[in-house]
Every structure is written in structure tokens, then in C-alpha cells.
Amino acid sequence: MTATAEQGAPAARSPSLLERYLALPPPYRIAARWVLILGCATVAFWDSVLSAAHVASVGSVGGYIWVVPGAAALAAVGVARRNRTELPIHDRQTDIIVGTMGLVLALLIKAVLLQRFSLYFYLLRLDLVAMWLFVLSSAIVLFGLRPVMRFRHVWALLFMVFPLPYYLSVVFLGGGKFAAGASAMIIAAVATGVAVRTTVRRGVIGSLYAWLVGFTVLLIIALFFEDAPMLVYQEIPVLTAIAAVGIFMYLQSRRGQPKLVFSRKVEPLAADQVWLPVPFVVLVAIVLATIPLPPDANATVITHSAPGALVSGRPLTPAPGWQVTDQHTYEGMSRFYAEDAVLLRQRMTAEDGDPRFDKHARPRTVVVDSIVSRRPITFDTYPGRVIYDMTHARISEARGVDLGHGVTGQLLSVVDDNLLITWNSLRFAWGTDEIAQRITVFAVDNHDPDAPFPEPTTTMVSTLRTMFTLLFRGNAVLDERTPTFKDAELLTEFGRGLVAAQFESVQGHR
């Protein structure tokens, strides 16, 4: 009788994935949600991650962005150690509404705003801002608004991946590795203050300690490891300061008490109903992954065929039939284009007039600006519009032109509504990933000897004005949709002669 009853009993049902997830302790459930969020973010912004890795590998100032996640993680440990003060109550409707708004905004930033500011891609890195917003919004959806608000200072710290304020600080301090490391100390001060802050006074003291420790490490690197990579100047002092000050203040506050990493238990998750929002987060990640980064239509094309060694400040040999009538050096370009960078301006005038380029056959004058940089990626980080005041200028898309010897140039048409003048420019660059030279040739439609040419500047004030104009008024006011290349033939002919003259000059000195 007993055997028959046992044979008729139904087999035990294996628990479903949801049941097994709900049976996990809170730490494992938290980890599972973060794996989902970070996995979706990696898929959605994989091209941005690769771009950021490339920027750091070539020694760009923009490599500092890899310091921010590490600093935020250390700060988050300090916040997590404190007792939870918010009530374990979650209005899931509010969480979903706020999180959805953030996810949609991340889509708009990558799909619309990033394309609008494509010329300033490396200067603004709006793709990383969209990534930050995606992770923040996903956390709101999967954890709730209250837990996210408890870490609000950490999220504010993560927003430092928006690089423009950091670049402005580096430029203000004079550029170079030491300036890049000193500017990164802001991250160390903020992260340490957030990590140790149980009171405002304690947070301020922690920040001051971080400044002291960070600058001490930075000075040691500058004095004894001067040739260290840019990322060493940016990362080692910051992370050392946060970790050292955090550990010191933790041990100081726990004197005579047990030294535990977490002195409180992990509270249960109040936001349990997360399975419905998960498909939406995954869907947004897939859509974001299909949106490409802006094309490098106006990026500087570096031809790997430089004529000999590149030396900063060395004059260019004029093209045949042209002579140098004026020469001037603009200092302060090291703020943008690495150490020892200077802009050399040469005014070159044709020896004879040509009716093709002037109806009265007057000799034409062009201006040639050349910069040599040991970090060529800075040519794209700080495009020509940054160092020339073009707040009121409309610029066309670049048009490729062959200049011979394997060199490719880019023609642009510029209309300055302030000066009521139009000019064409020819830009090309040559060199390697370690050192390169960018050459820009200007020809204005005013053929008088005193015709105005765009003047270089060592500040970014005009650039900020241009970006605000672009943000509020759109591309139409800054893009030239119907360009006129009046001097395209002149610049192409001059450019080919200038390129040939550099190679002949090098061969003549051998």
C-alpha cells in the first residue's frame, strides 16, 4: 500500500530561474543586477570603450577618464559602509518613469546631440555622458530611486567623465603632463571627501589630505620618473591619495574597535519587482549599440610620409615661385598640443601675378601655419576651430585633395559673418603616431596686402561661445551648406608645390 502511494506521488518540480534568483542572499542579487547593467552598458557603448582605450594608449590628456570609474568605486565603498538611512519603501511607478526618461535621454544624446557636436567629439565625449546616463537610469529602474539617491555624490563624481572642465583646467595650468596630473587632483579630492564624509568637517579634512598626498606623489613622479606615460601622471597620484587617505581615516576612526570592511549587514532589496523593466533596459542597450559614433569627416588625416625628421618651430621651405615675406611664432600652443609645441606662421607671396587667381594679375598672398606635436591625437581633440576665433564663422565639410607624395589634403570653405569675408583653407598633416605636423594654408577672397587672416589664440573662450551657439541655435548657423571654393585651384597648386618643396629640401641636405 505504501509503495503504491509513493509511485503515484508527483515528481518534485525544479525551481524556476526567478525562484532561484529570489532565493539568493541580498549580496548575490545586488551583484546579479550590476552584472546585467554593466553588461548592457558594455554592449551599448562598446565603440566608445574602444575609443577611450585608444585615447589613453596614445598618451592623450583625455585618458584621465579611466581614473574616474576607479575613484568612484573607492568612494562608493565608503558610502556603502554607512548605515542605510532611507526608508525601505519604493514607488515603482516613480522609479520606472524617472528611469525611462533617463534612458530615452541617453538615446537622444547619442543619436542627436553627439552628431551635432561631431567636430568636438574628443573635447566633449558626449557618448560617455550618454553612457553615464544609461547606467544611472538602469540603476534607478533595477534598484529604485531611493538607493540611487543614497549614492548621489558618487553618481555626481562619475559625471566627471564629461571632459570639458578638465580640459579647461589643463589649458589654464599651461598644458603638459604635470598640468594633467594636477587637474586630476580634483577627482581625488572629491572622491576622498565622499568616501570619508560622515560629517561635513570630516569630508573637508579628507579632501585636504587627498590634495597633500596626491601632490606629493605627483611631485615624486615629475622629479624621478619624468618620462612616465601621461596616464601615470593622471592615475597613480589620484588612486594613491584616495586609497591612502581612506584607509588612514578608517583606522583612525576605528581605534580600539574591530576592523571590519562592512560593520553592518546588507539590507534586503526593497525593489523586488524588476523583471518587467529588464527587457526594456536590454532593448535600449541594443538600440544604442546600433547608433554609430560620428564619422571622422573633418578629422585630421595624418599621412605617414613626413619628409625627414619633424622639428617644432622649423620654417617650411616655400613652394617654387613663392617667397616668405613675413614670419611669426605664436607661443603658448603647448597648452593644447603637448610640450614644446609652437605655431609658426609664414606669410608667402607669389613672385609673379596670375590672372587665374586675380583678375588684375596681382601677386596673391597666402598664410601658412604649421604645428608639430608629440601627441598627434591633440589635432583632433583641439581642431582648428579651437585655436582660431571662428565664433561667427560658417565652415563647410572637408573636401579631399591629392597633394602628391602620398599626402592627402582637405579643402574647407569658411564664411565669416563678422568680418564679412570668405576664405578657403587647405589642411594636411604628416608624421607618425608619436610625432606629427599639421599644416594649414589660408587664402582670403580679399586680395589686398592688408587683408585680414584668422588669428590664432591660446584661450578657449571663442570655442565655448561657438559650442553654446551650436547647442541653442543648431548646425545651420555654423555649417556652410553651399560652399564656394574660389581659391581651390590656387590652394591645390600651392599645396602640391609646398609638399614637393619639403621633400626636395630634405633630399638636398642628404
N, C-alpha and C positions, 0 to 999 in steps of 0.2 A: 504494500500500500504506500509505503514511504517512497520507494523507488519510483513508482508511477507518478507520484506528485512532483518529485524532483525532475522527472523527464518532461512533464508538462509545463514547468515554470518557464517564463520568457527569459531570454538571454539578457544580461546586463547591457544597457545602452552606453556606448562610449561617449564621453562628454564632447560637446561641440567646441569649436575654436573660441567662441565668445565665452562659454562657460569656463574653459581653461584659462582664458585671459583674466576673467573676473576673479578666479581663484588665486591668482598670483599675489604676492605681497605688494604693497604700495610702491616700494623702490623699483621693482621689476616692471610694474605697469607704467611708472613715470619714464623709465628707460625706453620701453617699447614705443611710447608716444614720441619721444625725442628722436628715436631712430627713424620713425616714419617722417617726421618733419624735416630732419636733416637730409634724409634720402630724397624726398621730393624736391627740396631746395637744390640739391646737387644736380638732379636731372633737369630741373627748370633752368638753372643758370650754369650749366657745365661749360659753355663757351666763355662765360665771364670768369669762371675759376681758372681756366686755361690762360686767359688773357692776363689775369692778375699774377699768375705764376710766371709768365713770360716777362712782365714788367719788373718783377723782383729779380729774376735771373740776369737781366741786363744792367742791373745797378741803378734803376730809376728811383727818384725820390718817392714815386708812388708805391714802392714796395712796402712802405710803412703800414699799409692796410692789413698785412699779415700779423702785425703786432696787436691790432685791435681785438680779434677774437680771443687770443691768449690772455690779454689783460682783462677782458670781460669775464672769461671763465674763472680767473682768480678772484675777481670782485664778487662773482656770483656765489663762490664758496663761502665768503664772509657773510653775505646776506642770508644764505641758506642755514647757517649755524644759529641764527637768531630765532627766537620763538615766534610762531605764527600768530599774528595779531588780528588778521581779518577773519570775519565770521565765515564758517563753512557753508555759506549759502550762495547759490548760483542761480541767476535768472538766465536760463539757457537761451531764451529768445533774445535778450540783450547781447549775450555772447555771440550768437550766430549773426545778428545784424551788424555788430561792430566788426567782427572778423570778416564777414563777407564784403563789407565796404572797403576794408583794408586790402583784401585780395584783389578786388576789382581795380582799386587804385594802383596796385603793383602792376597789373596788366596794362593800364593806361600809361604808366611811366615808361615801361619798356617798349610799348608799341607806338607811342606818340611822342612823348617828351624826349626820349632818347634820340629819336630820329631828328627832332628839331634842333637839338644841340650836338649834332654829329661832329661838327668841326671841333668842338671842345670835349670830345669823348674822354680823353685821358685826364683832362683838367677837372671834370665834374664826376665822372664814373657814376652816372645815374643808374646804370644797370645794377651796381652794388646797393644803391639806395632802394631800388625795387626788390632786390633780394632780401635786404633787411626788413622791408615792409611785409614781404611774403612770410618770412619766418615769424615775425611778430604777430601777424594776423592768424597764422596757423596755430600758434600757441594760444591765442585768445579762444579760438574755436575748440581746441582739444583740451585745454586746461581751465578755461574760464577767465573772465576779466579780472577778478579779484587776485588770483595768484600772480598774474602778469603784472598787475599794478604793484604788488609787493616787491617786484624786481624792476620797478620803473627806472631807477637810476642806472641799472645795468643795461637796460634797453637804450637809455639815452647815451650811455658810453658807446654802445655798438653803432650808434648813428655816426660816430666819428669816421666810419668808412667813407663818408662824403668828404672828399679830399680838398675842396677849395679852401676852407680856412687853414688847413695845414700848409698848403702851397703858399698862401699869402704870408704865413708866418716864416716859412723858409726864405722866401724872397726878401721879406723885411729884415731878416737877420743876415742877409748877404749871400745866401746860397752856399752850396758845398756840403760835405759830409757832416761836419760839426754842427752846422746850422740845422741840418735834417735831424740829427740826434737830439739837439737841444729842443727843437719844436716838438719832438715826440715825447718829451718830458711832461707835456700837458696831459697826455694819456696816462702816464704813470701816476701823476698827482691825483687825477680824478678817480682812477681805479682804486688806488690805495685808500683815498678818502671814503669811497663807497664801501670797501671791504671792511674797514675797521670802525666805521661810524656806528657807535651806539648812542653817542651824543654829538651835537654839532662841534663842540670843543675837541672831542677825540678825533673826529673826522678831519678837522683842520690841522691838528698836530700830525696825524698820519700823512697828510698831503705834504706838509713841510719836511717831514723825514724823507719822504719819497724824492722830493726835489734834491735834498742833500745827498742821499745815497746814489741817485741816478746820475747827477752831475759829477760825482766823484768817479764813478765807473766810466762815464763818458770821457773825462779828462785822462784817465789811465789809458783808454783805447787810443785817444788822439795823440798822446805822448809816446807810447810804446808800441802801438800797432797802427801806425798812421795809414798804412796801405791796406788795411782791412776793408772788406766789401761794405758798400753802403748799408746793407741790411744789418750788419753787425753793429754799426753806429746807432741804428734805429731800434733794434730789438733787444740786444743784451742789456743796456742800461735800464730800459723800461721794465722788463720782466724781472731783472735782478732786484730793482727797487721795490716793486710790488711784493715779491715773494719774501725778501729780507725784512722789510718793514712789517708786513703782515704777520710773519712768524714771531718777530721780536715783540710786537704789541700783544699778540695772543699769549705768549709765555709770560709776559709782564702782568697781564690781567688774570692769569690762572695760577699765580704763585700760591703754593700750599694747597692746590686743588688738583683733582685728577685731570690729566691732559688727554682729552678726548677730541677727536676730529668733529664729531657731532654729539653734543651733550643733550640732545633731545631726540625723541622718537620721530620717525617720519609719519606725519599725519595722513589719514586716508584721503583719497581723492574724492572731492565732493561732486565734481562734474563727471558722472559715470556715463551719461548718455552721449557718447561721442561717435557711435558707429554711423549714424546718418550723415554727419558732416565730413567723414573721412573720404567718401567718393568725390565730394566737391573739391576738397583740397587736392586730391590726386588729379582731378580733371584740370584744375587751374594750373597745376605744375606741368601737365602735358601741353597745354596751350602756350604757356610761357616758353617751353622748350622749342616750340616751332617758330618763335619770333627771333630772327637773327639780330646780331649786333649790327650797327650801322656800317655800310660799306665804306672802305677807305678811299673814296673817290678823290678827296682833297688831301690825302696823306702824302707825306714827302717820300718819293720813290728814290731810294739810295742805290745808285749804280755801283757795283763792286768793281770799279775800274779806275780808281783815282790815279792821276798822273804823278807818281812818286809819293814821297812822304808828305803828309799834311802838317803844316806848322801854323799855329794860331797867329794871326796878325800879319802874315806874309802877303805882300801885294800880288795881285794877279797880273799876268802878262796881258796887255791889251790885244784885241783882235787886230789882224792886219788891216791897215787903213784907218786905224783909230789911235788916239793918243790920250794919255791921262792928263787932265787939266786941273784936277784937284783931288786931294786925298785927305781923309779924316778918320780917326779912330774913336769909336764910342766905347768907353769903359763901362763897367757895371753889368755886362752881359753874363758874367759868371753867376749872377743871381738866378738866371734861367738855364743856362747851357753848360753848367759844370765849371770846374776850376779852370782858370787861365783863358776862358772864352772872351773874345773881344769881337766887336763888329767893325770891320774895315769897310769904309765907304769910299769908292773911287768914282769920280766923275770923268767919263770918257766921251770925247768929242770926235766926230768924223773929220778926217783931214780934208775931204772934199764933199761938196753937197751932191745930192742925188735927187732928181725930180720925182723919182718914185716915192720918196719919203717926205718930200716937202715941195709944194708947187712952185716955190721961189728958188728951189735948189739951195736952200740954206743948209749948212752942216748941222746934222742932228746931234743932240747930246743925250746920253743915257747915264743912269746911275747904277752902279754895280755894288751890291752889299754882299759880303762874304763872312761866314762864321764857321769856325772849327770847334767841334765839341767832342769830348771824350766819352760822352753818353749820348749817342745819336738818337735814342728814343725821345730825348727832350725836344727834338724838332717837331714831333707830333704832339707832345704834351703842351708845348708853347708854340702854336702855329704862328705864321707871320702876322695874323691879325692881333696877336697879343702884344708884340713889340712895336707895332705901328698904330698910331691913333686913327682908327677907322670907325669911330662911333657912328658917323653919318654916311658911311660908305656902303655901297651895294656891290657884292662880289659875285662873279659868275662861277659856275663849276669849271674845274680844271679841264683843259684840252691837251691831250698828249702830243708831243712833237719829237721827232728823231733829230738828235744833235750830233750824231756821228760818234765813232769810237765806243759804241755800245752804251752811250749816255742817252737817257730819256728825260726830256724836259716837260714842264707843264705850263701852259699859257693860261692866264687869267685876265679878265676884263674887270676893271674897278671904276665905279662912278661915285664920286664924292659930292654929295648934295650940299655940303657945307662950303667947299671951295669952288663949287660949280665947275669941276674939271674932271676929265676922264683920263685914265691911264691904263696901259696894258703892262703886264709883268710876265717875266719868264723865270721859272724857278726850277732848279735841278740840284741834285746832291750826289756826291760820290764818296766812297770810303768803305769801311768795314763795320762790323757790329761793335768794335772797340773805339774807333775814331772815324769821324766823317765830317765833310764840309758841305754846307748849304750855301748856294749862290743864288741871289735874286737880282734880276735886272729890271729896272723900271724905265718906261718911255711914256711921256705925257703928251697929250694932244696939243698942248701949248708949246710951240717951238721957239719961244723967245728965250734968250740966255738966262733970264732970271725966273724962269718957270718954276713953280713950287713942286717939290717931290715929297712923298711921305717921309716924315721924320721919325727915326727910332726913339723909343722911350724905355726907361728901365723900371717903370711902375706898371701896375695892372689896373689903374683907375679906369682908363678908357675901356679896357676889356670888361670890367664889371658893368659899366654903363651899357656896353653892347649886349651883354647877356640879359640884362633886365629889359632892354628894348626888345630883344628876341623873345623873351618869355611873355611879355604883355601885349606885344603888337604882332608877333608871328614872323615867319620867314619872309613874307612878302616884302617887308620894309628893308631887309638886309640882303636879299638874294637878287641878283640881276638875271631876270628871266630871258631878256632879249639882248645878249651881249653884242658889242661891236668890237671886233679885233682890228682896229685901224692900223696898228703897228705890228701885226702878226708877222708880216714878211720881214720887216726890219729886225724884229727880235729874233726870228728864226735864223736869219742870215748872220746877225751879230753873234748869236749864241753858238752857232757852228764854228765861226771863226775864233771865238773865245775859247771853246773847248779844244780846238786844234792847236791854238797857241800855247796852251798849258802843256800839252803832250810834247810839242816841238821844243818848248823851253827845257823840259826835263831831259829830253834826248840830247839837247845841245850841251848840257852840263855833264854828260857822261864821258 
